[in-house]
């Protein structure tokens, strides 16, 4: 819902309706993508019928039609240059005189589908895992996060910088969830040039996995690129919601948060030219949604809730629905 509002100024209202055709088609594409990734045979390349053998072709066609209608609707808007959505800005750039910004209709639709799909899956998995950690914590984490969120005056009218800088504890939790319990424990890579790796020469266009989650748990890497142990001196193999916090002054209760980068062993959303373009939107979404819940409610798990574990689908995600009890927070 949030991504569609920001990107297209369209509320698809999944929260109340529960289901939406775009969401259902995206789930089908995610499910089939995992099958294709692990398939020993590229059956989808069979001429004419390949894309439809697993049903993906139909779902993709419906998604392309939906996003094509959105693009055409925005392109015909007389005030497109004044609009502030992601889609309107991309269309305005495509219509500019700068040839570097021009984008074909098909490519524009592909970029919108990628943004919507990638942002929806990764953001919701991280929020779900974060809420699980808060609800099951026994160290006072929820009280700390709630006090931090409540300390932000005029939360609804606060700017993005104010929200980000005012929530170091919540940011530390989100960063650790992304590291240990996030949606992507590895990256799939392909080298375009010959690459030598640990004495092995990989020819161009070699596919390989980069297991960055596992690497982030190691203690024997370059000392300048090790994950911090945090104020609790927690093992890198363990989950620690306070790992990324640092005291501003020794003995002070004021804390700041370390920004994960490739220099300290791990960076969410990638780096360089292929960094996720929606990383800032994703982070502010997570902070605002979780902080908004904690400002109004105390959360706990439903009675006799089943244990949750992460399972590999298109991303790593909870194997069950997380059912929370929300108790209005006393003023």
N, C-alpha and C positions, 0 to 999 in steps of 0.2 A: 504494500500500500504506500509506504513512504517513498520508495524508489519511483513508483509510477507518478506520484504527486510531484516529486522534484524534477524528474526527467521529462514528463509529458503533460503535467498539470491535469492528470486524470486519476480519479479515485476509483480503483477497481474493487474496494470494499471487501477484501478477503476476511477481515476480522469478524464482521457480522455475518457474511454469507457463508463463510467456511470454505467454499470452493469457488473457483473462477476458471473459465475455459483456458485463459492464458496460463494460469498456475498449473492446471492439470496437464496441459501440453508440455510445460517445462519439466514437470516431474517425470513425464514419460521420456523426454529427451535425456534427462539425467540418468534414468535407469538404463536406457538402451546404450548410452555412451559408455557406461561401465562394462557392459557386455562386449562392445566393440573394442575397447581398450585391451581387454583380456583375451579376445578371440585370436586363435592362431591363424585364421583365414580371413582375409579382407573381403568377406562376402558382399559387403555394401557397394563394392566397385563393379559388381556384375552389371552389365549394361541393361538399362531400362528398369529391371525389377529389383536390383540390388538394394536400393534405398527403402524399399517397401517390405522386404522380407521380415524385418523385425518391427515394423510399424512406425519407425522414425520418420519416414518420408511424409506420411500424412500429418503427423504432429508439426513437423517443420513447415509444411505448406500452410497450415492454419496459422502458425505464428507469423510467418512472412506476410500473410494476408492482413493480419491484425495490425502489425507494425507498419505495413505499407499504407493502410488507411490513415493511421496516425500521422505519418509523414505528409501525405497529400492534404490532410486537413490543416496541418500547420503551414504548409507551403502556400495554401490559398488564403491564409489569414492576412488581412491588410496591414496589421500592426506587428508583423513578425519581427521586425528589427527592434521593437520595444519590449518584446516578451523576455522573460527571465529564466525560462526553463532550459534544461540542458539541450533538449531537442531543438528549440527555437534558435539557440545560439549556434548549434552545429549547422542548421539550415542557412542561417545568415552568413556564416563563414563560407559555406559551399557556394553561395550566390555572389560572393565578393569577387573583385577583379583579380585577386591573388590566385593564380593557378595552383599554387601549392596547397590551398585550402579546399579546392574543389573535390567533390566526392560524388560518385555515381549513386543513383537511387538504390541499387542493389547493395553497394558497399555501405551506404548509410544505414539501411535496414539491418545489415549484418552487425554493425557496430552497436546499434541500439539493442538488438537481441542479446549480444554478448554482455553488455552492461547490465541489462535487466536480469539475465540468468545468473551471471557470476555474483552480482551484488545480493540477490535474493537468497541464494543458497548459503554463501559464506557468512553473511551477517546474521542470519537467523540461527545457524548452528552455534556461533560464538555467543550470542545472547542466551540461548538455551543452556549451554554449558556453564556460563557465568552465573545464571540464576540458580542452577543446581548447586554450584559450589557455595553460594551465599546461603542457600537454604539448609545445607548439610553441615556447614562450618560450626565448630564448637569453641572457637577462640575469640569470639567477640567481633568478628569481621563485619557482620551485618550492622551492628551498632556504629562502628567506625565509619562505614560507608554512608549510613543514613545521616549521621551528624555532619559529615562532609557535604552531602547534598543539600541538607537543610540550611547550611551556612551560606549558601549562595542566595543573596537577596534578589528578589524579582527574577526568579528562575525562568519564567516564561518570556521575559523581555531581555534576558542576558545575551550578550554577543557570543559568538563562537569561541573567541580567544578567552573570554572570561570563564566560560563553562570548562574549556579544556584545562586552563591553568588552575582552576579551583578544585579539581577532582583528581589529585595525584594518586590517592589510594585506589580509586576505581580504575584509573588507567593502568596501574600496576596489576590489578586483578585481570583486566582484559588482556594485557600483554602476555601474562602467564598462561591464560586460557588459550590464547592463540598459539603459544609455543608448545604446550604439552597436550592440550585437549581441543585444539582448533580443527578446522575443516580440512586442512591439507598438511599431512605429515611429510610429504616429499614433493619434489618438482619433477616433471617430465621435461627433459631437455634434448636438443639435437644440435650438434656442432656443424657449422657451415664450412669450416676449414679443418684441416688435419690437426689433431690435438693429441699431445703426449700427456698421459695421466699416470703418475706413479710407475713410469717406465714402460707403460703400454701405449702404443700408438693407435689412436682411433681415427679411422678414415672419415672423410666428410659425410654428413648425413647419418651419423650413428645415433640411434636412440638410446638414452640411458636415464636412470632414475637418480636424483640427487636427494638422499635421505636427510634433509636438514634437521628434522626433529631429533633423530638419533644423534646427529653430530652435535646438537646443542646440549646434549647430556654428558658429553665427554669431558674428562678432567685433564687429558694429556694433549690437548691442542696447543697451538701457539699461545703463550701466556697473555699476549696482548689482545687475543680474540676469544677469551673465555667468557662464558655467561656469568654475571655477578652472582655471588652467594646471597646477597641481601642482608638486611639487619638481623635475621635469625640464623645466619650462616647455614642455610639450607643446602642440602646436596643438589647438584645440578640434575640428578635423575628424578628428583621429587618435585611435586607441584607445591609452590609456595606463593600465595596471593600477594605477599609483601616483598617479593624478591627484588622488584625494580625500584623500591623506595630508598632514599638516602636522607639522613638528617641534615637539615640546613646548617645547624650548629650542634656541636656535641652536647648531648643532654637535652636538646630542645625537642618539643613536641611537634614543631613545624617540620614537615617533610616535603621533599620534591621527588619527582619521578625521573628515572633515567630513560631516555628514548632508546629503544633497541635499534641498533644499526649493525651493518656487516662488520664493524670494527669491534663490537663486543660479542660476536659469535652468532648473531641471529638478527634478521630483519623481516618483520611481517610484510606481506604484500610485494615482496621482491625488491630488486634494485636496478638501477641503470635505465637503459632505454625501454626495457620491458616491465618496468614497475607498474603496478596496478593503478590506473588513472582514477579509480574511485576510492582510494585508500583513505583520504581525508573525510569524504562523505561517510564511509563505513564506520570510521572511528567515532565521529560525532553522533551518528545514529545510535551506536551501542551505548555511549555515555549518556545521551539524553533519555533513551528509553529506560535503561536500568536505574538511573538517578531519579527519574520521574516516578517510577514504581516505589522506590525506597523512601521517597519523600512522603508518600501517602499511606504506605502499607508496610506491616511486618509480614515477611513471607516465611512459609514453612512448607514441607511436603505434605501431600494428602496422607491421611492415616493408612498404614500398611502399604505404603508405596513400594513398588518393586524396585530392586537395584537397577541403576542405569549404567550402561557401558557404551563405549563408542564402537560402531561397526562401520566397515568400509562399504559405502555405496558409491555415488558419484564423488562425494566427499566423505570424510569421516563425520558421522553424525550420531546422535543418541538413538539407541535401538528401540526406545519406547517413547510415548508421549510423556512429557514431564508435567505432572498435575500439581499445581501450587495452591496452597491455602493463603488467602490474603486477608489480613486483619487490619482494619483501619488504625493507623498510627496515632497514638495520643499526642496532643499538642504539648 
